[in-house]
Amino acid sequence: MSLWRTKSVEASIADTEEPEHSLKKGLGALDLVVFGVGVSVGAGIFVLTGQAAASNAGPAVALSFVIAAVACALAAVCYAEFASTVPVAGSAYTFSFATLGELVAWTIGWDLVLEFVVGAAAVSTSFSAYLQVVLGQVGIALPTAVTGVEEGVVNLPAALLVLALTAVIATGIKLSSRLNQLLTAIKVGVVLLVIVVGAFYVSTANWSPFVPPSQGSGGPGGGEESALTTPLVQTLFGLEPSVFGVGGVVAAAALVFFAFIGFDVVATTAEETRRPQRDVPIGILGSLAVVTVLYVAVSLIVTGVRPYTEIDPDDGAPLATAFTAIGVGWMGSVVAVGACLGLVAVTMILIIGQTRVAFAMARDGLLPRSLARTDPRTGTPVRITVITGSVIAVLAAFVPLSELSLLVNIGTLFAFILVSVGVVVLRRTRPDLQRSFRVPVVGLVASLSVLACLYLMLNLTLETWIRFVVWMALGYVVYFLYARRHSVLARQPAPGERGQRRSSTHRP
C-alpha cells in the first residue's frame, strides 16, 4: 500500500453527494466573513496586543501584526484557490489528500487536531478568566476550586461553555452562524469603541522609540532564559538571546500569529457553502483584511495610551488595565464584557473547525467511518460533534493550557506550508480543473508563503518544537496501527490489480 496514494478531486466531491455523509449547504459570503472575523477577534486583540508589546516589540507590535498578516495573506490566497477548486470539508487535510498523498493528508489532519482542539480548550479557559472579571464587577465571586486547575480542582465555566456550544453546533450550521453573527457584532462594536475612545488619550511620546533597542533576553528585568525557552532560530544560528529590536518584532509576530487562524477555519466550511467557488475566497480574504486593520489599530492604542514599559506581560487583561490606569475605568468594564462574549464565538468556531476536519477524515476511513454519518434533519455530523466537544471540555476542565497554546501557532504555520506546496502541485498535476480563483504568480507567492511561515516557526521556542515533534510522532503511531489499514483507498484495488484479479478468476 503506497503512503503517497492520492484521492482525486472528483472522488472528494462525489463523497459530498452521498446522502448519509453529506453536509447541509446554508452559508453565504457574509456568513464566512463573519466566521473568520469571529474566530480572529478574541483573546488576541484583548490580550496579545499588550503582552507582546511588553515582552517583545514595544510600540512596534503593530508591525508584528503586519508581518503576521502578510505571512497569512500569502497562505490565504493559496487556501482560496484550493477551497474554490475542491469545495469539500476538511480544509488543508482535504487539499493535501488531493495533491501530496495520504500520509501527508494524515499528517496535516493530525496537525489540525492540535490547532483546533488545543486552541478551543485554551480559548475557553480565557473565557473563564474574563467571566470572573465580569461577575466580580457585580459582586459575584466564584469559588477558586471550580475556576481553574492552577489553584483549584476544575475549570467549570470553561467546560460548561464548551458543552453548551457543542449542543448549539449539533443543531445545525445555520444556528451556529446566526449566534456567531450576533456575538461578533457585539465584540467588533467594543473594539471600535476602544479605538475611538482610546484615540483621545493617546500620547505620541509613548511611541518613541517605536522600535525599542535590543536588550538581553530578560528584557528590562535582565533575567535569564534557558535554551528551551528561547526562539529556535537563536539556538540554530548561535544568536545572542534578546528581546525588542528587529528580532523582538519578528518574535512577537510568531507569538501573535494565533490571532490570524480564522481564515483556515473558513476553509473547513466550504462544503456547507451555497456558492463555494465565489464565496469561500471572499470569506477568507475579506475576514483577514478586516482583522488586520483592527489589530493594528488596537495595538497602536494600547501602546499609545500607556507606555509599553508599564504594561505587565503577565496581565491577562492589559487592554482593560490600560484604560483603568488613565482613569477611564468604565472602558475596562466594557472591554471585559466584549472579551467574554468574543471568546464564546472563538471557542464555537474552533469546535466547528475540528468537527469538519474529523468528519472528512472519518469519511475517508482514517477515523472510524461511523463518525462520518450526518443527521438527516440537521445535516450535521452529530456523533463527531459530541465526541469532539466532550474531549475539548475535559481538556478545558482539567489541563493547564497556558504553555500548550503556542502549539496552536506552530501547528497552524505547518498547515500553511503544506497548503502552499500543495497548490503548486495541483496546478501541475491537474491543470484541467476549473479554478474560479487563481493565485497570481503562484510559484513566487507559494514560495514566499513557505519561507515566511517557516521563519515564523523558527522564532518559536525549542520547547514548543519538541512538543510538536512528540505530538506528530504519536500521530504516526496511530496512522500505521489503524488509519493506514482502514483507509477507504486501502480497500480499493489499484487499476492494475483489477485486471489481474479478473483474469485469475477465469483460470481452470
C-alpha positions, 0 to 999 in steps of 0.5 A, a space after each residue: 500500500 503506497 503512503 503517497 496514494 492520492 484521492 482525486 478531486 472528483 472522488 472528494 466531491 462525489 463523497 459530498 453527494 452521498 446522502 448519509 455523509 453529506 453536509 447541509 449547504 446554508 452559508 453565504 459570503 457574509 456568513 464566512 466573513 463573519 466566521 473568520 472575523 469571529 474566530 480572529 477577534 478574541 483573546 488576541 486583540 484583548 490580550 496579545 496586543 499588550 503582552 507582546 508589546 511588553 515582552 517583545 516589540 514595544 510600540 512596534 507590535 503593530 508591525 508584528 501584526 503586519 508581518 503576521 498578516 502578510 505571512 497569512 495573506 500569502 497562505 490565504 490566497 493559496 487556501 482560496 484557490 484550493 477551497 474554490 477548486 475542491 469545495 469539500 470539508 476538511 480544509 488543508 487535510 482535504 487539499 493535501 489528500 488531493 495533491 501530496 498523498 495520504 500520509 501527508 493528508 494524515 499528517 496535516 489532519 493530525 496537525 489540525 487536531 492540535 490547532 483546533 482542539 488545543 486552541 478551543 480548550 485554551 480559548 475557553 479557559 480565557 473565557 473563564 478568566 474574563 467571566 470572573 472579571 465580569 461577575 466580580 464587577 457585580 459582586 459575584 465571586 466564584 469559588 477558586 476550586 471550580 475556576 481553574 486547575 492552577 489553584 483549584 480542582 476544575 475549570 467549570 465555566 470553561 467546560 460548561 461553555 464548551 458543552 453548551 456550544 457543542 449542543 448549539 453546533 449539533 443543531 445545525 450550521 445555520 444556528 451556529 452562524 446566526 449566534 456567531 453573527 450576533 456575538 461578533 457584532 457585539 465584540 467588533 462594536 467594543 473594539 471600535 469603541 476602544 479605538 475611538 475612545 482610546 484615540 483621545 488619550 493617546 500620547 505620541 511620546 509613548 511611541 518613541 522609540 517605536 522600535 525599542 533597542 535590543 536588550 538581553 533576553 530578560 528584557 528590562 528585568 535582565 533575567 535569564 532564559 534557558 535554551 528551551 525557552 528561547 526562539 529556535 532560530 537563536 539556538 540554530 544560528 548561535 544568536 545572542 538571546 534578546 528581546 525588542 529590536 528587529 528580532 523582538 518584532 519578528 518574535 512577537 509576530 510568531 507569538 501573535 500569529 494565533 490571532 490570524 487562524 480564522 481564515 483556515 477555519 473558513 476553509 473547513 466550511 466550504 462544503 456547507 457553502 451555497 456558492 463555494 467557488 465565489 464565496 469561500 475566497 471572499 470569506 477568507 480574504 475579506 475576514 483577514 483584511 478586516 482583522 488586520 486593520 483592527 489589530 493594528 489599530 488596537 495595538 497602536 492604542 494600547 501602546 499609545 495610551 500607556 507606555 509599553 514599559 508599564 504594561 505587565 506581560 503577565 496581565 491577562 487583561 492589559 487592554 482593560 488595565 490600560 484604560 483603568 490606569 488613565 482613569 477611564 475605568 468604565 472602558 475596562 468594564 466594557 472591554 471585559 464584557 466584549 472579551 467574554 462574549 468574543 471568546 464564546 464565538 472563538 471557542 464555537 468556531 474552533 469546535 466547528 473547525 475540528 468537527 469538519 476536519 474529523 468528519 472528512 477524515 472519518 469519511 475517508 476511513 482514517 477515523 472510524 467511518 461511523 463518525 462520518 454519518 450526518 443527521 438527516 434533519 440537521 445535516 450535521 455530523 452529530 456523533 463527531 460533534 459530541 465526541 469532539 466537544 466532550 474531549 475539548 471540555 475535559 481538556 478545558 476542565 482539567 489541563 493547564 493550557 497556558 504553555 500548550 497554546 503556542 502549539 496552536 501557532 506552530 501547528 497552524 504555520 505547518 498547515 500553511 506550508 503544506 497548503 502552499 506546496 500543495 497548490 503548486 502541485 495541483 496546478 501541475 498535476 491537474 491543470 484541467 480543473 476549473 479554478 474560479 480563483 487563481 493565485 497570481 504568480 503562484 510559484 513566487 507567492 507559494 514560495 514566499 508563503 513557505 519561507 515566511 511561515 517557516 521563519 515564523 516557526 523558527 522564532 518559536 521556542 525549542 520547547 514548543 518544537 519538541 512538543 510538536 515533534 512528540 505530538 506528530 510522532 504519536 500521530 504516526 503511531 496511530 496512522 500505521 496501527 489503524 488509519 493506514 489499514 482502514 483507509 477507504 483507498 486501502 480497500 480499493 484495488 489499484 487499476 492494475 490489480 483489477 485486471 489481474 484479479 479478473 483474469 485469475 478468476 477465469 483460470 481452470 
